[in-house]
Amino acid sequence: MSDVFSCKYGFTEPSDNWFTTQIFQYESSVIDQDIINIYPVDERIVFLLGTDDDKVRQQGGTRKDQSALFFRSVDGGRTFEKQVLDKGVLESVSRSADGKSFYMVCARFGEDDERKPSNFQLLKSTDTGKTWTDLYLFEDKLLDKVQFFNDSTGFASVRQEPIGYHLPVLYKTSDGGKTWTPTKVDMDNKSIDLITPEGKLLGRYVEDEPAIWEMDINDMAVKRIPLSIPDGFHIADFIQTDPITKFHYVQLMTRAPNYDMDIEEEYLLLCIETGEIIQLPDNAFHYNIYGDYIGVLGGLKANYNIAQYYYSEDKGKTWKAETPKCFILFAHPGLYGKGYVWVMCSMPVDDIPYPLLVRIPPTEEVQKKPSKWSILD
């Protein structure tokens, strides 16, 4: 394997197309507010899901007192507008298959809830995150994932008593999320990832099966789709869609025996429709694919959050490496298109404590861009 795939300590100088944006004002060196998920809609519109849990606890509060923080940028991450969407933790965002609406899951904790929330609020936006409305409250249930086909039809993977919050149940709505009913679909060992514009619900098997599953949302018929996965590899991440070709991909990885830190894991990208396999850089923790372009954030196995950015413009035949301004990055980055990246730093950069790090492609005349951007409350 080429040396370009290896994340070593001998980093090159940071590339000049990485910039920082200040999201939080910290009162001390402690990270008491944080971004826990990043969802890019496109190269300009970006959602950040945040929490002030640690700050609330330092002030004597409990998990029920934390605020659901939502940040929205329409200029690629240069500036953000902040919303406080009641109490709770924003966990995930999904977009309907027809592209018209966005749905967000907010976990809400009760007075005695410490380990898990009592309720999950489903929110909806029809203006690309500018405003959100409460859609439905899942009470005394754990909401894993929500996927909508259009404004009427949607599905939710829900865990509930008396099963003991273990086996998921697939719920369906036909009235836009106002009411939900459990289906008879067997969800044992299954997760849901997305709905295609053709009306297929796709998901993975939880326990390392070399296959995915598919359900027709009209007749609810489920079928298993076997995948040709090389020996020693397993599916490592959720199913992603290439916005250009509309093909679907899963990331494959090896697992080191006994999680031996001295053994490098290998990563591949598998196209579900064609069976094509693409070699990825070592420790390719996060990726996106956009036609022939593949972007990857990778790191040292001994310290997963020390990162470099790799990209290929010929679908994995050749790779180039780039060093971000910050070597130590938090998980859950957002990657989109031909080289756009948003990720939180775990160290000060540009005299900003723990900023958002933004990558834009070098073709965007980076010499005209400021090195620091800011938030708009």
QUIMO-V348525 format. One record per residue. N is the residue number from 1. RES is the residue in one letter. PHI is phi in whole degrees, -180 to 180 (NA if undefined). Layout:
<<N & RES & PHI> <N & RES & PHI>>
This chain:
<<1 & M & NA> <2 & S & -64> <3 & D & -62> <4 & V & -64> <5 & F & -81> <6 & S & -89> <7 & C & -90> <8 & K & -113> <9 & Y & -73> <10 & G & -80> <11 & F & -70> <12 & T & -80> <13 & E & -63> <14 & P & -58> <15 & S & -72> <16 & D & -91> <17 & N & -109> <18 & W & -113> <19 & F & -133> <20 & T & -118> <21 & T & -130> <22 & Q & -82> <23 & I & -102> <24 & F & -119> <25 & Q & -99> <26 & Y & -94> <27 & E & -85> <28 & S & -149> <29 & S & -79> <30 & V & -83> <31 & I & -80> <32 & D & -102> <33 & Q & -137> <34 & D & -153> <35 & I & -98> <36 & I & -108> <37 & N & -157> <38 & I & -128> <39 & Y & -128> <40 & P & -82> <41 & V & -79> <42 & D & -156> <43 & E & -73> <44 & R & -112> <45 & I & -98> <46 & V & -135> <47 & F & -106> <48 & L & -119> <49 & L & -107> <50 & G & -125> <51 & T & -144> <52 & D & -117> <53 & D & -56> <54 & D & -65> <55 & K & -64> <56 & V & -63> <57 & R & -66> <58 & Q & -63> <59 & Q & -93> <60 & G & 94> <61 & G & -87> <62 & T & -125> <63 & R & -62> <64 & K & -69> <65 & D & -92> <66 & Q & -70> <67 & S & -100> <68 & A & -85> <69 & L & -99> <70 & F & -126> <71 & F & -120> <72 & R & -132> <73 & S & -117> <74 & V & -119> <75 & D & -128> <76 & G & 80> <77 & G & 109> <78 & R & -70> <79 & T & -135> <80 & F & -134> <81 & E & -101> <82 & K & -108> <83 & Q & -127> <84 & V & -107> <85 & L & -97> <86 & D & 66> <87 & K & -95> <88 & G & 134> <89 & V & -128> <90 & L & -78> <91 & E & -103> <92 & S & -157> <93 & V & -130> <94 & S & -138> <95 & R & -119> <96 & S & -63> <97 & A & -63> <98 & D & -85> <99 & G & 78> <100 & K & -86> <101 & S & -134> <102 & F & -119> <103 & Y & -129> <104 & M & -132> <105 & V & -103> <106 & C & -120> <107 & A & -84> <108 & R & -119> <109 & F & -100> <110 & G & -90> <111 & E & -59> <112 & D & -104> <113 & D & -85> <114 & E & -117> <115 & R & -92> <116 & K & -139> <117 & P & -76> <118 & S & -83> <119 & N & -136> <120 & F & -128> <121 & Q & -97> <122 & L & -98> <123 & L & -114> <124 & K & -134> <125 & S & -133> <126 & T & -112> <127 & D & -125> <128 & T & 57> <129 & G & 86> <130 & K & -68> <131 & T & -136> <132 & W & -130> <133 & T & -125> <134 & D & -68> <135 & L & -107> <136 & Y & -159> <137 & L & -109> <138 & F & -86> <139 & E & -92> <140 & D & 53> <141 & K & -141> <142 & L & -105> <143 & L & -94> <144 & D & -84> <145 & K & -157> <146 & V & -129> <147 & Q & -138> <148 & F & -112> <149 & F & -86> <150 & N & -153> <151 & D & -71> <152 & S & -108> <153 & T & -103> <154 & G & -151> <155 & F & -135> <156 & A & -138> <157 & S & -91> <158 & V & -127> <159 & R & -110> <160 & Q & -150> <161 & E & -74> <162 & P & -88> <163 & I & -67> <164 & G & 89> <165 & Y & 56> <166 & H & -110> <167 & L & -88> <168 & P & -76> <169 & V & -120> <170 & L & -89> <171 & Y & -99> <172 & K & -132> <173 & T & -123> <174 & S & -120> <175 & D & -124> <176 & G & 78> <177 & G & 100> <178 & K & -72> <179 & T & -134> <180 & W & -134> <181 & T & -131> <182 & P & -72> <183 & T & -98> <184 & K & -98> <185 & V & -69> <186 & D & -72> <187 & M & -105> <188 & D & -61> <189 & N & 68> <190 & K & -125> <191 & S & -126> <192 & I & -111> <193 & D & -118> <194 & L & -165> <195 & I & -118> <196 & T & -84> <197 & P & -60> <198 & E & -86> <199 & G & 87> <200 & K & -113> <201 & L & -88> <202 & L & -112> <203 & G & -159> <204 & R & -108> <205 & Y & -89> <206 & V & -71> <207 & E & -100> <208 & D & 54> <209 & E & -78> <210 & P & -81> <211 & A & -165> <212 & I & -123> <213 & W & -124> <214 & E & -137> <215 & M & -130> <216 & D & -77> <217 & I & -72> <218 & N & -86> <219 & D & -103> <220 & M & 63> <221 & A & -77> <222 & V & -109> <223 & K & -138> <224 & R & -93> <225 & I & -112> <226 & P & -69> <227 & L & -119> <228 & S & -87> <229 & I & -102> <230 & P & -58> <231 & D & -57> <232 & G & 89> <233 & F & -107> <234 & H & -142> <235 & I & -70> <236 & A & -109> <237 & D & -152> <238 & F & -70> <239 & I & -72> <240 & Q & -116> <241 & T & -108> <242 & D & -78> <243 & P & -62> <244 & I & -86> <245 & T & -88> <246 & K & 70> <247 & F & -74> <248 & H & -114> <249 & Y & -131> <250 & V & -127> <251 & Q & -90> <252 & L & -114> <253 & M & -149> <254 & T & -86> <255 & R & -122> <256 & A & -65> <257 & P & -56> <258 & N & 55> <259 & Y & 55> <260 & D & -62> <261 & M & -71> <262 & D & -88> <263 & I & -103> <264 & E & -75> <265 & E & -82> <266 & E & -107> <267 & Y & -130> <268 & L & -132> <269 & L & -120> <270 & L & -118> <271 & C & -85> <272 & I & -66> <273 & E & -73> <274 & T & -105> <275 & G & 80> <276 & E & -62> <277 & I & -117> <278 & I & -119> <279 & Q & -74> <280 & L & -106> <281 & P & -61> <282 & D & -58> <283 & N & 51> <284 & A & -83> <285 & F & -70> <286 & H & -139> <287 & Y & -147> <288 & N & -145> <289 & I & -127> <290 & Y & -144> <291 & G & 68> <292 & D & -83> <293 & Y & -93> <294 & I & -128> <295 & G & -111> <296 & V & -140> <297 & L & -101> <298 & G & -125> <299 & G & -157> <300 & L & -71> <301 & K & -64> <302 & A & -68> <303 & N & -152> <304 & Y & -55> <305 & N & -96> <306 & I & -87> <307 & A & -125> <308 & Q & -134> <309 & Y & -108> <310 & Y & -116> <311 & Y & -148> <312 & S & -127> <313 & E & -104> <314 & D & -131> <315 & K & 58> <316 & G & 91> <317 & K & -71> <318 & T & -134> <319 & W & -131> <320 & K & -121> <321 & A & -116> <322 & E & -141> <323 & T & -102> <324 & P & -67> <325 & K & -65> <326 & C & -118> <327 & F & -79> <328 & I & -109> <329 & L & -123> <330 & F & -81> <331 & A & -73> <332 & H & 60> <333 & P & -78> <334 & G & -115> <335 & L & -125> <336 & Y & -152> <337 & G & 59> <338 & K & -95> <339 & G & 105> <340 & Y & -91> <341 & V & -138> <342 & W & -133> <343 & V & -154> <344 & M & -85> <345 & C & -90> <346 & S & -105> <347 & M & -154> <348 & P & -65> <349 & V & -141> <350 & D & 56> <351 & D & 64> <352 & I & -111> <353 & P & -73> <354 & Y & 52> <355 & P & -84> <356 & L & -82> <357 & L & -100> <358 & V & -121> <359 & R & -109> <360 & I & -121> <361 & P & -59> <362 & P & -58> <363 & T & -69> <364 & E & -87> <365 & E & 52> <366 & V & -61> <367 & Q & -67> <368 & K & -94> <369 & K & -91> <370 & P & -71> <371 & S & -82> <372 & K & -134> <373 & W & -122> <374 & S & -142> <375 & I & -95> <376 & L & -112> <377 & D & -72>>
